[in-house]
Amino acid sequence: MALSDILQKINDEAGKKAAFMKQVADDEIAKIKAEAKVKAEEKKREIAEKVQAKSESVREKAAVLAKMEGRNKLLAEKRQVIDDVYTEAGKTLSGLKGSELSRLLVSMLKSASQFMPKGHLTVATGHRKDLEEAIKKAGVDYSVKNESSDIDGGFVVSDGKQEINLSFNYLIKSQIRPNTELFIAKILFD
C-alpha cells in the first residue's frame, strides 16, 4: 500500500470519527437543549404558580383587611350611637324642671342620707333654690354650700371627710352606663 493510500485511509477514518463525534455532540446538544427547555417550562410553571398563589394570598389579605375595616367603622358608628344615647340622657336629666326635678332630687337626697346623714351640698350653678326646696321636702340634714359650673345637674354631698358624687354626668358615667350599656346595645342593634 502506498503512502497516499495510507494517508487517505487515515483521513477517511478521521473523517468518520469526526462525523461520528459531531453527531454525538449534536445529539448531546439537542438532548441538553430539550432538557433545558423542559426545565425552563417547569420553572416558568412554578413561577406562575407562585405568582398565582401570592396574588390569591394578597387578595385574601386585602379582603380580610377590608372586612375588618368595615367592622371597625361599623363598631365605631355603633359606639357613637351609644355615646349619643347617654349624652341625650344626661341632657334630659339636666333639663328636668318643676315636680319631676323635685321628685328626683328628693329621692337622691334620701338615698344619700342613708350613707351620710349630715353634710354640705355643692350644686350646679343656678340650682341652689331647687336643692334647698328638695332638702326641705326630703327632711334631711343638708345645706347648700357652693354652686359649681362643673356640675351639670344633681349635687355632690360632703361631710368634710368624704363625699358622694351624685351629679348627673357622674351617675350616668359611673353607675348607669356600666350597668345598662349591653342592654342598650341589644335594643339598638339586635
Secondary structure in CASP SS format (residue, H / E / C, confidence):
PFRMAT SS
TARGET T0000
AUTHOR 0000-0000-0000
METHOD secondary structure of the structure
MODEL  1
M C 1.00
A C 1.00
L H 1.00
S H 1.00
D H 1.00
I H 1.00
L H 1.00
Q H 1.00
K H 1.00
I H 1.00
N H 1.00
D H 1.00
E H 1.00
A H 1.00
G H 1.00
K H 1.00
K H 1.00
A H 1.00
A H 1.00
F H 1.00
M H 1.00
K H 1.00
Q H 1.00
V H 1.00
A H 1.00
D H 1.00
D H 1.00
E H 1.00
I H 1.00
A H 1.00
K H 1.00
I H 1.00
K H 1.00
A H 1.00
E H 1.00
A H 1.00
K H 1.00
V H 1.00
K H 1.00
A H 1.00
E H 1.00
E H 1.00
K H 1.00
K H 1.00
R H 1.00
E H 1.00
I H 1.00
A H 1.00
E H 1.00
K H 1.00
V H 1.00
Q H 1.00
A H 1.00
K H 1.00
S H 1.00
E H 1.00
S H 1.00
V H 1.00
R H 1.00
E H 1.00
K H 1.00
A H 1.00
A H 1.00
V H 1.00
L H 1.00
A H 1.00
K H 1.00
M H 1.00
E H 1.00
G H 1.00
R H 1.00
N H 1.00
K H 1.00
L H 1.00
L H 1.00
A H 1.00
E H 1.00
K H 1.00
R H 1.00
Q H 1.00
V H 1.00
I H 1.00
D H 1.00
D H 1.00
V H 1.00
Y H 1.00
T H 1.00
E H 1.00
A H 1.00
G H 1.00
K H 1.00
T H 1.00
L H 1.00
S H 1.00
G C 1.00
L C 1.00
K C 1.00
G H 1.00
S H 1.00
E H 1.00
L H 1.00
S H 1.00
R H 1.00
L H 1.00
L H 1.00
V H 1.00
S H 1.00
M H 1.00
L H 1.00
K H 1.00
S H 1.00
A H 1.00
S H 1.00
Q H 1.00
F H 1.00
M C 1.00
P C 1.00
K E 1.00
G E 1.00
H E 1.00
L E 1.00
T E 1.00
V E 1.00
A E 1.00
T C 1.00
G C 1.00
H C 1.00
R H 1.00
K H 1.00
D H 1.00
L H 1.00
E H 1.00
E H 1.00
A H 1.00
I H 1.00
K H 1.00
K H 1.00
A H 1.00
G C 1.00
V C 1.00
D E 1.00
Y E 1.00
S E 1.00
V E 1.00
K E 1.00
N E 1.00
E E 1.00
S E 1.00
S C 1.00
D C 1.00
I C 1.00
D C 1.00
G C 1.00
G E 1.00
F E 1.00
V E 1.00
V E 1.00
S E 1.00
D C 1.00
G C 1.00
K C 1.00
Q C 1.00
E E 1.00
I E 1.00
N E 1.00
L E 1.00
S E 1.00
F H 1.00
N H 1.00
Y H 1.00
L H 1.00
I H 1.00
K H 1.00
S H 1.00
Q H 1.00
I H 1.00
R H 1.00
P H 1.00
N H 1.00
T H 1.00
E H 1.00
L H 1.00
F H 1.00
I H 1.00
A H 1.00
K H 1.00
I H 1.00
L H 1.00
F H 1.00
D C 1.00
END
